[in-house]
Amino acid sequence: MCSLISNGSKASRVHQRISRVGRLSCSWSCCPLFRLVWFNYYMKVESVTKESEHFLSVSDGETPVNLIPVRTRRFSSPHQDNLASIERAIHSAKATLAVKPPQFQPIQLDKLLDRHHKKDKAIDRRLHGPKPLPTSLSREEEAWVSAFASNKESNSKFAKERVSFKDLVRLGPEQWLNDEIINFYGAMIMGRSEGAKENDRKKFLRVHYFSTFFWTKLIKEGYERGRLGKWSKKVDIFEKDIVLIPVNHGNAHWTGAAINFRFRRIESYDSMGFRHEEVYRALRDYLDAEHRNKRGRPFDFTGWEDYFLSSTPQQQNGYDCGVFTCQFLETLSRGVEEFNFTQKDMPYLRRRMIWEIGHSCLREES
């Protein structure tokens, strides 16, 4: 209705203008230029007038398309916008109150100092390499070792392992180590790991040690015939950080091997620099068989590698391989990847191993 009224008023204004122009035309009708301008203007006015009359003559039931009222956008007032913003802010604030803030736990001074001390040691190790070993025991310790190694009644026991005087002789100069010495040392490594507290796990890993007879069973009889599943009846090796295995090659050479779950590696360490593919292959077969037996599915070797350390310390003779092997396994049990001993340390390490076996505990100096 508002559109119709506006069109009617527009038509009346057009008629008024025509009448005014008509009065002017009487005085200017003699001018040809005026006639032309007047004619053009008159035609435009006529078209507007006819269009207005057409709109006015339309009935109520025939509303033209261009008279359909257009829905205009409604805008909220600034006051309403401010209220909405405030409501949203309050809602967001309530949501944050529902979440409990983390509790502040002050760091104890000793833990903070220990953390910085470990960082300093790591930096020093990277700059200067691993800390070198002492050249000898103290005077009192040397005297004790000499007395213990020369006493035919000397013996020592740890867990199920036992060492007697005839075994201690193997730790003398230029002697091969036997199974009893290596297994006693491996039992002490595993005992230290089992006795370590959880906050010492960065220093001592979760270790399982297989005796020297494990490798012989695995190679000669295999997993099923050797009944190797019973070797881990009371332990889940897949929960350990590392599994340590001494390897005897043809009763002529000792090397160290490891199943490293932390780094997903089958590792072999030989003090004569050889790479033993049979070690990698046999331990992979064992892992798969053990996982099928204990977990009921094949072992996933995705991301695993056969690891060989080219900088493994090397022996310069034909009889120190057993001492090297014991030190390989002991170093790995502490999560250390750099060995801090060489051939020149073997005399000291033989004496130190006698002290450790006699006291049934490992020293912490390395």
Secondary structure by P-SEA (a helix, b strand, c coil): caaaaaaaaaaaaaaaaaaaaaaaaaaacccaaaaaaaaaaaaaaaaaaaaaaaaaacccccccccccccccbbbbcaaaaaaaaaaaaaaaaaaaaaccccbbbbbcaaaaaaaaaaaaaaaaaaacccbbbbccccaaaaaaaaaaaacccbbbbcccccccaaaaaaacccccccaaaaaaaaaaaaaaaaaccccccccccbbbbbccaaaaaaaccccccccccccccccccccccbbbbbbbccccccbbbbbccccccbbbbbccccccaaaaaaaaaaaaaaaaaccccccccccccccccccccccccccaaaaaaaaaaaaaaaccccccccccaaaaaaaaaaaaaaaccccccc
